[in-house]
Amino acid sequence: MTGEHRAGGADIIDLPFTLDVLVRLLDTPSPTGFTEGAVALVEAELRALGVTSTRTRKGALTWEVPGTGGSAQSGSAQSGSTQGTKHVTFSGHVDTLGAMVKFIKRTGRVTLSALGGYDWATVEGEDVRVHTQSGQVLTGTVVNIRQSTHVHGSALRTLQREQSVMEVRLDEPTWNADQTRAHGVAVGDFVSFDARPRVTPAGYVKARHLDNKAAVAVFLGVTKALLARSPAHTTAFHVTTYEEVGHGAATGIPPHTDELIAVDMAAVGEQQQSSEHHVTLCVADSGGPYDYALGNRLRAAAQSAGLELRVDLYPFYSSDGTAAWRAGGDYPVALIGPGVDASHAYERTHTDALEATGALMLAYVRGAE
């Protein structure tokens, strides 16, 4: 239950609530540029909690939990802040990897243009949904042009997986371009990859798009906890819709933000410190180092709460924090998140990491109590 304490002293989020939200978010298609369903789901959850949210003109979602006015951890707050209260904004994104229809082939199959950065091999064999302009949703599968080993033999194994050899086999009777168009498919239609979420008895969560729906679900879990016991610092949550293409948080961060903490997946792999069972502080990525002092404040909050905080760098990664800074954001930025294995493929994390991420967020905004 929310408000309970671990042996280490950290507050924890309501895990069943958070997992329920997460699975429903994962089952809601939201490739970059086509995020209405996921944003509406978050809005509905907030309304159920009694929280008012606002949308930016760009489509991002923001809400806030007022602080009680404890002593700021970072010194004096910016002009306009409540006396003794620091305004901390957590940013995450609900948009995911996906695709758009690029071309309708003479065979009736369609080619794709990628939304976000992924290797085509990671989506081969994936079930997809094509979202037509009329609102109809057609299912299909991503295959390559030599998919059958019984037809192509070794040529299948040596085929370089890239955009030019991948296509969608629609689950409709179509053998030419005109028939596909008659089903409502057109160039520019959004294509979403099935997330296939699973929560295992051992606590692992497997799915596409844990990047970054895991963080958004944690935001709701943290919000619920903060409503039960207010934070020392005014806490805002900003959910963006264009992070996977690099400009999600370039606009829309609340203007009174004193500190921005991006929450996104922590990539697990060889020569990385991140773990599926822990929360990670990313100190640098492809955009360079994050704010040293804010990172140290997060380290101190983790230590005070008895949390094992991993520290890592991601040279092939950028976040909403990077986008906000590049757009001229005048505040320190840090990046934290749950460890996620096989990023931008069929991903996996553990409930330990979700709880730890929520616990660090709670510890930080309640740290002056």
C-alpha positions in Angstrom: 0.0 0.0 0.0 1.1 3.6 -0.7 2.8 5.1 2.3 4.3 1.9 3.7 8.0 1.8 4.3 10.6 -0.6 3.2 13.3 -1.9 5.6 15.5 0.9 4.2 13.0 3.5 5.0 11.8 4.4 1.5 8.2 5.2 0.8 6.8 3.0 -1.9 4.1 3.4 -4.6 0.9 1.4 -4.9 2.4 -1.3 -7.1 -0.9 -3.1 -8.1 -2.3 0.3 -9.2 0.9 1.2 -11.1 1.0 -2.2 -12.9 -2.6 -2.0 -13.9 -2.1 1.5 -15.4 1.1 0.3 -17.1 -0.4 -2.7 -18.8 -3.4 -0.6 -20.0 -1.0 2.0 -21.3 1.1 -0.6 -23.1 -2.0 -1.9 -24.7 -2.9 1.6 -26.0 -1.2 2.4 -29.3 0.8 5.6 -29.2 3.5 5.9 -31.8 5.1 9.3 -32.0 2.5 11.7 -33.5 -0.5 9.4 -32.7 -0.7 9.6 -29.0 -4.3 10.7 -28.3 -5.4 7.4 -26.8 -2.6 7.2 -24.3 -2.8 10.8 -23.3 -6.6 10.4 -22.8 -6.0 7.3 -20.6 -3.6 9.3 -18.3 -6.1 12.1 -18.1 -8.9 9.7 -17.1 -6.7 8.2 -14.4 -5.9 11.7 -13.0 -9.6 12.6 -13.0 -10.3 9.4 -11.0 -7.6 10.6 -8.5 -9.2 14.1 -8.4 -6.3 15.8 -10.2 -6.8 18.5 -12.8 -4.4 18.3 -15.7 -3.8 20.6 -18.7 -2.6 20.0 -22.3 -0.1 22.1 -24.1 -0.9 23.1 -27.7 1.7 20.6 -28.7 -0.3 17.8 -27.0 1.8 17.2 -23.8 0.1 16.7 -20.5 1.0 18.5 -17.2 -0.3 18.3 -13.7 0.9 19.5 -10.3 0.8 18.6 -6.6 1.4 21.6 -4.3 4.2 21.5 -1.8 3.9 22.3 1.9 6.8 24.7 1.9 9.7 22.7 3.4 13.3 23.9 3.2 14.6 23.8 -0.4 17.4 21.3 -0.9 19.1 23.4 -3.5 19.2 26.7 -1.8 16.8 29.6 -2.6 14.1 28.9 -5.2 13.6 31.1 -8.2 11.7 34.3 -8.1 8.0 33.6 -8.1 8.2 30.3 -6.1 6.3 29.9 -2.9 8.5 30.9 0.1 10.6 27.9 1.1 9.2 25.7 -1.7 11.1 24.4 -4.6 9.3 23.6 -7.9 10.5 20.2 -9.1 9.3 18.9 -12.5 9.5 15.3 -13.6 9.3 14.8 -17.3 8.5 11.5 -19.1 7.1 10.6 -22.5 4.1 8.5 -23.6 5.0 8.3 -27.3 6.7 5.2 -28.5 8.5 3.7 -31.5 6.3 3.0 -34.5 6.0 3.6 -38.2 4.0 5.2 -41.0 2.9 3.7 -44.3 5.5 4.8 -46.9 4.3 3.1 -50.0 1.7 0.6 -51.2 3.3 -2.0 -53.4 1.9 -3.6 -56.5 1.5 -6.8 -54.4 -0.9 -5.1 -52.0 1.7 -5.1 -49.2 2.9 -1.8 -47.7 6.4 -0.5 -46.9 7.1 1.5 -43.8 9.0 4.6 -42.6 10.3 4.3 -39.1 9.2 6.6 -36.2 12.1 6.6 -33.7 15.4 4.8 -33.7 15.3 1.0 -33.9 16.9 -1.8 -35.9 14.6 -3.3 -38.4 15.5 -6.8 -37.2 13.8 -6.0 -33.9 10.4 -5.6 -35.5 10.6 -8.5 -38.0 7.7 -10.9 -37.3 5.9 -8.3 -35.1 2.1 -7.9 -35.2 1.0 -4.4 -36.1 -2.0 -2.2 -36.5 -2.5 0.1 -39.4 -4.6 3.1 -38.2 -6.5 4.5 -41.3 -7.8 8.0 -41.8 -11.4 6.7 -41.5 -10.7 5.4 -38.0 -10.6 1.7 -39.1 -7.8 -0.4 -37.7 -6.3 -3.2 -39.8 -4.0 -5.8 -38.4 -0.9 -7.2 -40.1 2.6 -8.5 -39.6 6.0 -7.1 -40.4 7.8 -9.5 -42.7 10.8 -9.3 -45.1 10.7 -9.9 -48.8 12.3 -13.3 -48.5 10.6 -14.5 -45.3 10.2 -18.2 -46.2 13.3 -20.3 -45.6 11.6 -23.0 -47.7 11.5 -20.7 -50.7 14.7 -18.7 -50.3 17.0 -21.0 -48.4 20.2 -19.3 -47.2 19.3 -16.1 -48.9 17.0 -15.4 -45.9 19.8 -15.8 -43.4 22.1 -13.4 -45.3 19.5 -10.7 -46.0 20.4 -7.4 -44.4 17.4 -6.2 -42.4 16.7 -2.6 -43.5 13.8 -0.5 -44.5 14.0 -1.4 -48.2 13.4 -5.2 -47.6 10.7 -4.9 -44.9 6.9 -4.8 -45.6 3.6 -5.3 -43.8 1.5 -8.3 -44.8 -2.0 -7.1 -44.1 -4.6 -9.5 -42.7 -7.1 -8.6 -45.5 -7.7 -10.2 -48.9 -5.6 -8.0 -51.0 -3.2 -8.9 -53.9 -2.7 -5.5 -55.5 -2.4 -1.8 -54.6 -5.9 -0.9 -55.6 -7.4 -3.6 -53.3 -5.3 -2.3 -50.4 -6.4 1.2 -51.0 -10.0 -0.1 -51.1 -9.5 -1.3 -47.5 -8.8 2.3 -46.6 -5.0 2.1 -46.3 -3.1 5.2 -47.5 0.4 6.7 -47.5 0.9 8.4 -44.1 -1.3 6.1 -42.0 0.2 5.4 -38.6 1.4 1.9 -37.8 1.7 0.7 -34.2 3.6 -2.4 -33.0 1.7 -4.7 -30.6 3.3 -4.2 -27.1 2.4 -7.8 -25.9 2.7 -6.9 -22.2 3.3 -9.7 -19.7 3.8 -9.6 -15.9 5.4 -12.8 -14.8 5.0 -14.6 -11.4 8.6 -13.6 -10.6 7.8 -9.9 -11.0 9.3 -9.3 -14.5 7.4 -7.0 -16.8 7.9 -7.8 -20.5 6.6 -5.6 -23.4 7.5 -3.3 -26.2 7.3 0.3 -25.2 8.4 0.1 -21.6 10.3 3.0 -22.9 8.7 5.1 -21.6 5.3 4.0 -20.5 6.9 2.5 -17.4 7.9 6.0 -16.2 4.4 7.4 -17.0 2.8 4.7 -14.9 5.2 5.4 -12.1 4.2 9.1 -12.3 0.6 8.1 -11.6 1.7 5.9 -8.7 3.8 8.7 -7.3 0.9 11.2 -7.7 -1.4 8.9 -5.8 1.2 8.7 -3.0 1.7 12.5 -2.9 -2.1 13.1 -2.7 -2.1 10.9 0.4 0.7 12.9 2.0 1.8 16.2 0.4 5.4 16.7 -0.6 7.6 19.4 0.8 8.3 20.7 -2.7 5.7 21.6 -5.3 5.9 18.7 -7.8 4.9 18.9 -11.4 4.6 16.1 -13.9 5.1 16.7 -17.7 4.3 13.9 -20.1 5.5 14.6 -23.6 4.5 13.1 -27.0 7.5 13.6 -29.3 10.5 12.4 -27.3 11.3 9.5 -29.7 12.0 12.0 -32.5 14.0 14.3 -30.3 11.9 17.4 -29.4 9.3 16.2 -26.8 10.3 18.6 -24.0 11.6 21.4 -26.2 8.5 23.3 -25.1 5.9 23.0 -22.4 8.0 22.6 -19.3 6.2 24.6 -16.5 7.7 28.1 -16.4 8.2 28.0 -12.7 10.4 24.9 -12.8 13.4 25.2 -10.6 14.7 21.7 -11.4 13.9 19.2 -14.1 14.3 15.5 -13.6 13.7 13.4 -16.7 12.5 9.9 -16.0 13.2 7.4 -18.7 14.4 3.9 -19.1 17.9 3.0 -17.9 19.5 0.8 -20.6 20.8 -2.5 -19.4 23.6 -4.3 -21.2 27.3 -5.2 -21.3 29.6 -2.7 -19.6 26.5 -0.9 -18.1 25.8 -0.5 -14.4 22.0 -0.4 -14.8 19.9 -3.3 -13.6 16.3 -4.5 -14.2 16.0 -4.5 -10.4 17.2 -1.0 -9.6 16.8 2.7 -10.3 19.6 4.4 -12.1 21.0 7.9 -12.2 22.3 8.6 -15.7 25.1 11.2 -15.4 25.8 11.6 -19.1 24.4 10.6 -22.5 24.9 11.7 -26.1 24.0 15.2 -25.2 26.8 15.4 -22.6 26.8 15.4 -18.8 23.7 16.2 -16.7 23.8 18.7 -13.8 26.4 17.5 -11.2 24.9 19.2 -8.2 21.3 17.9 -8.9 22.7 14.4 -9.5 24.4 14.6 -6.1 21.1 15.7 -4.5 19.4 12.7 -5.9 22.3 10.4 -4.7 21.8 11.9 -1.2 18.0 11.3 -1.3 18.6 7.7 -2.4 21.1 7.1 0.4 18.8 8.7 3.0 15.9 6.4 1.8 18.1 3.3 1.9 17.9 2.8 -1.9 20.6 1.2 -4.0 21.1 3.8 -6.8 23.0 2.6 -9.8 25.0 5.2 -11.8 25.5 4.9 -15.5 26.3 6.7 -18.9 24.6 6.1 -22.2 26.6 7.3 -25.3 23.8 6.3 -27.7 20.9 7.9 -25.8 19.2 11.2 -25.3 16.2 12.3 -23.2 13.6 14.9 -22.8 16.0 16.6 -20.5 18.4 17.0 -23.4 15.6 18.4 -25.5 14.6 20.9 -22.8 18.2 22.1 -22.4 18.8 22.5 -26.1 15.6 24.6 -26.3 17.1 27.0 -23.8 15.7 25.6 -20.5 17.3 27.6 -17.6 17.3 25.0 -14.8 19.5 22.1 -13.8 18.5 18.7 -15.4 19.0 15.2 -14.2 18.0 11.8 -15.6 16.8 8.8 -13.6 14.8 5.6 -14.5 14.2 1.9 -14.0 16.6 -0.5 -15.6 15.2 -1.9 -18.9 16.8 -4.8 -20.8 16.7 -5.0 -24.7 15.9 -1.3 -25.2 14.0 -0.5 -28.4 13.2 -4.2 -28.9 11.0 -6.5 -26.8 11.9 -5.0 -23.5 11.9 -6.2 -19.9 12.1 -4.7 -16.4 11.2 -5.8 -12.9 8.7 -4.5 -10.4 11.7 -3.9 -8.1 12.9 -1.2 -10.5 9.5 0.4 -10.8 9.1 0.6 -7.0 12.7 1.9 -6.6 12.1 4.7 -9.2 8.9 5.7 -7.5 10.6 5.6 -4.1 13.5 7.8 -5.2 11.0 10.4 -6.6 9.1 10.4 -3.4 12.2 10.6 -1.3 13.4 13.6 -3.3 10.3 15.7 -3.2 9.6 14.8 0.5 13.3 15.2 1.5 12.8 18.5 3.4 10.1 17.1 5.6 
